[in-house]
Each structure stands twice: as structure tokens, then as C-alpha cells.
Amino acid sequence: MANVVVTGGYGFIGSHLVSALLARGDSVTIFDFAKNTRDTSIDFDRHPNFRFVQGDVTDISALEGALTADVDTVFHLAAVVGVGNYMSDPLRVLDVNVIGTRNVLELSHRNGIRVLFASTSEVFGKNPKPPWAEDDDRVLGSTKTARWSYSTSKGMAEHLVFAMHSAHGLPVTVVRYFNVYGPRQNPIFVISQSIHRILNGREPLLYDSGEQTRCFTYVDDAVAGTLLAADSDDAIGEAFNVGSMTETTMRDAIELAIKIASVDSVSGTESVDTAARYGVRYEDIPRRIPDSTKAQRELGWRLNVDVEEGIRRTIEWARDNPWYLEELPEKV
């Protein structure tokens, strides 16, 4: 039984990761700014090997209560995400994602803790030549474009992770998620927002042409890749893309959600012009495709849930959890 900490453990991916860790018998501490008391499908408190430490990752003194010398591994998932956050408060994005990561690394070095850092496909920016392998170039827009604050913060955090490994031998691994979706996700992202709106009888939002493509990855597959990376000694000092390699347009994903949900009052979409909504502070990425062969080859990771099955599972969960459909998105 390992003793592990999950920062951001009450978040979307974090909560699924905690469930998997508890299920395999690990002792798990969540470090997060607050408990998730709304989601009745989360029942961590009933586990004897679970504890919660409240705090902000930018506060190293609070973090010291979780990252102690008896911890084996920290899964660092705490971050500020979502386009609405990039636009409204890029300073908070930078502070949490950079300072928070620096604090986690400092305490992990002090206490001999292995680090699994959750990064993002956003680090590649708008590299025009997908699919992207782990060491491909980062291509970003102007620093005046707030949209790039998240990519920059995660890129900086990765530099910190690898610098601590190089300078101090800290055992670290980076996993980069590609458009993860599934139950519990805040309805501000393409699939979760579409499902939330459709099941509430509202047309889903189609941004711009809808021909932008993503490689949607079901949360259970993302968690499986995370655990494989954290458990592999060969993964120390390495980064891995964890994501589907099947390209799907935004339009196709939304239309698939409409079809599977089969709500009589919803048959079309509501168009959103991002230029009109966000102005020059936002810039979209036309294609986002990982090369995940390294994770497959070195970790034995495989994608098990395709986008149709994943959307079906997410819709079923949402219907079984009416509190979720009553929730308003945190950011639009």
C-alpha cells in the first residue's frame, strides 16, 4: 500500500484518480482548496485510508500539512483551467500553475517524494504540424493574447519539474492530457457543456465553424495512463502524451451528443463567434492531435473507450445525477 497525495483531488480528473487509488488499496490524501460536497457520487470519507487537507497550493505552509516525509508519491493536478479563466483572470492562472508547482517540487525534494505532474496538450500551443510527439516544438502567440497564459504557465511548470530532476535528482514524470472528458467535468468544455445544455433542453454551443478538431480522451483512460506513468521506474525524467489519436471535429462531437441524448426539444446548435465574444485576447487552435505511441510503447497504455461510448457513459451519469444538471457552469 502506497501513501500518496493528490493535489486538486476534488477536481474532475483528480476525483477519478483518487477513486482508482483508493480502489487499489493506497492511502490517499487530497490537498485542495475545498471539499466537493455537491457531488453525491464522491464518497471518499467512508474510506479508512483517506484524509483531506485544505489549502491553496500557492501557500507552502498549508501544503506542508500534506506533503510530509511519509508520502511516497504526489500526483500534482491542482491548476486553474478553462478559457473563461484565461480570459478573466490570467494572473491567477499563472500564480497557481507556476508558484503552486514550485511549492510542490520544493516540498517533494525536501521529503523525498516522487512527483507525477499533470500537464496539458496546450503546451504545444499552435504548432502547425500535428500529431505532436513529446519533444516537438512549442509554438505560441503574443504575450498580449491572454489565451496563452495557461500554455505558458504549464510550460513553465514543466521546466521547473525537469530542472528539479536535473539539479537534484528529484524523481519526476510528466503526463500531458489531451481533451479529457467524462462524468463530473465542469460544463465549460466542449463535450461536458454540450451534454449539460442538451439535457437541460438547450441547444449546445458551436464555436465558430465547428471544424476545429480535437482528440477526445475518456477520463478512465487518462487515469489509467497516469497510474502507469507513476508506477514505472523507466518513466522517471520523462514526459508522456496521454490522449486519443482519433481526430474528431467539434461539430461531429456535438452532433453525436445530440444524437445519443435524444432530447426532443434539441436538434440544432447555437453559433458563437469567438472573435466577437473575446476579441484579440483569444486565439483558437485548429487541430490538436497527440502522438501517443511513446505511452503505448513504454507504459503499455491503450485507449479503451472511444468517443461515442464515452459520450454515452457521460450522458448516463448526468441523467443519474440531477444535481449536476442543476449546477451552473463556474465560468462561461
N, C-alpha and C positions, 0 to 999 in steps of 0.2 A: 504494500500500500504506500503510495507516494503522498507527500504533503505538498499541495500546490496552492497557488494564489491565482485568481483570475481578476485582473482589473477590468472594470466595466462589465462585471459578470451578470448584471441585471439588464444589460442591453440585449439586442436581438441575437447576434451570433454568440455573445458571451453566455447568455442563458442556456442556449442549446449545448454549448461546450460544457458548462457546469453540469447539466443533466447527464451528459456522456461520461464525465469524470466520476461523478457520484455512482453511476451505474456500474462502473468497473471497479469500484471499491476504494477510490482515492479519498483522502481527507482534503476538503476544499474550503478555502476562504475566499469570499467575494470582497473585493475592495471597490466601493462605488460611492457616488455622492448621495444616493438614497436607495432604499429598498423599493422594489416594484411590488406594490400591494394591490395593484389593479388586476393583474393577470392571474386569474384563478387556476391557470394550467401550470403555474410555477409553485412548487411545494417543497422548496429546499429545506425549510426549517424542520421538517419531520425527520431529516437525516441526522443521525447522531454524529456524523463526521463532517458536519457543515457549520461554518460560522460566518458572520458578517461583520466587516469593519467599515464604518462610514467615514468618508473623507474625499477630498479632491486631490487628484494626482499632482497638482501644482503645489500642494502643501506637503513637503517632505516629512515634517514631523508627524502628520496624520498617517502617512504611508508607512512610517516606521512601525506602526502598530500591526501591520500585516506582513511586511517583508522582514521576517526575523530569521535568525540563524538556523532554525529547524526546517525551513522551507527548501524543498528540492527544486521546484520549477515555478516560475511566474509566467503566466500567459498574459501578455500586456495588450489588452484590447481596448482600454479606455481611450476615447478620442471624440472629437467633435466632427460630425459628418453631416452631409446634406447640403444641397445647393442653396437652400434658403439661409442656412447658417453662414456659408461662404459669402453670401451677398450682404447679410445684415450685420455680421459681427466677425469679420476676418481676424481681428486681433485675438479674440477668444479662441478661434481655431488654431492660430499659431502658438498661443501660450500653452494650451492644453496638450497639443500634439508634440510640441518640442520640449517645453520645460517638464511636462509630465513624464516624457520618455527619459529625459536626462535624470530625473529623480529615481525612476525605476532602475535604471542602469547603475547609478551610484550605490544604491542600497543593495542591489544584487551583487555587485563587486565586493562590497563590504562584507556580505554574509555568505558568499559562495553559492549563489543561486543561479541555476540555468535560466536563460531568457528565451521565450518564444515571442517574437514581436509580430503583431498582425499589421501588415501594411496593405497596400491597395494598388489596383491597376492604374490608378490616377498618377502614380509616379512617372509613368511613361509619357504623360501629357498627350500631345497631339503628334507623336511620332507617326509619320505618314506611311510607314512600311510595316503594317501588321502582317502576320502574327508576331508578337513580341516575345523574344527569349529573355531570360533573366538579366543578361548583361547588355541588352540593347540600349541605345541612346535614349535619354530623356529630352523631349522637345517641348518647351513651354512658351507661352505667350508673354506679353508685357506684364511687369510687376504692378502696373496700374489696373490690370484686369483682376478683380477680386476673386474670380473663379479659380485662379491658380494658387490661391493661398493654401488650399488643402493639399494639393500636389506638392507644393514647396515644403509644407510642414512635414509631410510624411517622408519626402526625400531627405530632408534634414535629419529627421529621426533615424532613418536608415543609416545615414552617415555616422551618427552617434553610436548606433548599435555596432557597426563594423569597426569603428575607431576603438571602442572599448574592447572588442575582441582582439584587435591588433596590438593595442598598447598594453593590455592587462591580461590577455588570455581568457577573457570572460566567455563562457560557452553560450553562444547566441545562434538563433536561427530566425530567418525572416520568411513569412508566408505572405504572398500577395493575393488577395481575394479579387475575383472578377465577378461583379454584379450578382452578389449573393441575394437570394430572396427566400421567402417561406413564412411559416407561421410566426407571429409575434412582431413582424417587422413594422416599424413606424410607417404609416401610409403616406409617405412623402416621396417614395421611389416608384419607378415605372410600374412594376407588377403589383406591389402592395397598394399603391394609390389607385390603380385601376380596379382591383378587386374591391377595395373599400368603397369606391364610388358606385360600382356596378351593383353591389349587394345592398346599397342604400338607394337604389333606383335612379342614380345619376349617371350621365354619360361620362366615360373616362376621358382624361385629357390627352390629346395628341399634340405633342410639341413639334412645331414647325412641320416639315414634310412627313415625318414619321419614318423616313427611310434610313435614319441613323441605325447602326447595328450594334448589338451587344451580345455577349456570350453569357447567358444566364445560368447561374450555378445554384442548385438547391442547397439549403443550409446544412442538411445532413452530410452531403458530400464535402462541403467546406470544412465541417468539423472533423470528418474522417481524415482529411488531408492534414489538418492542424495537429491531430494526435500522432499521426505517422511521423511528421516532421519533428515533433517534440521528443519522441521516443527513440529516434535514430541518432546514434553517435556520429554517423557519417554526415549528418545534416548540420553539424556544428560549423559555424562560419559560412554557411551557405544561405542563398535565397531561393525560394520556390514559387513559381506561379501555380496557384490553385484555382482552376476555373475550367469550365466547359470550353471546348474548341469549336462548338457549333454556333455559327453566326445566325442571329435572328434579328429582323428589323423590329423597331419599336412598334410599328403598325401591326405586324404579324403577331407579336406578343399580346398586344391589347385586344386584337380581334379574337385571338384564341381564348383569352379570359372571358370575353363577351359570350362566345360560343359555349364554353364549359359551364359558366354560371347560369346561362339560360334564364335570364330575368326578362319577363315580357315587356317591361317598360323601357328597356335599354337595347338599342340596336346599332347605334352610331357613336360618334366621338365628338368632343368639344375641342376645337382648334385653339392652340396657344401660340402666339408669336413671341418667341423669347427675346427678340430684339426690342420689341415694344415693351415687354414686361421688365427686362433687366438692363437694356441699353448696352453700352460698351463694356460694362462691368462683367459681362458674361460671354463665354465663348464655348460652343459645343464641340464635341469630338465625334466626327462622322463614323468612325469604325473603331471598335475596341476588341481585339482578339488576342488571347494568350497563346503562346507555345507552351503547353503543359507537359511536354514529353519528359522533361527532367524529373518532375514529380512522379510520373509514371515509371520511369526507368529506375530511379534511385530510391524511391519510397514505396513503390508498388501501389501508388494511388490510382484509383479508377473512378470515373463518373458513373454513378449507378441510376440516377434519376434524370430523365430528360425533361425538357421544359413543359411539355404537355402534362406529364404525370405530376410534376412539381406544382404547376398551377392548380391542378385538380385537388391535390392534397391541401394546398393553402386555402382554397375556397371552402373545402370541407371543414377545415379547422375554424375559419372565420365564422361559418354558419353555426358551429358548435359553441362559439364564444361570443355571444351577443354584446358583451361589454366592449369588445373590440370595435364593433360596428358603430357603437355609440360614441366612441372616442373621436375627438377632433385631432387632426394631424398637428404635431408640435410646430412645424414650420411648413409653409406652403410655397 
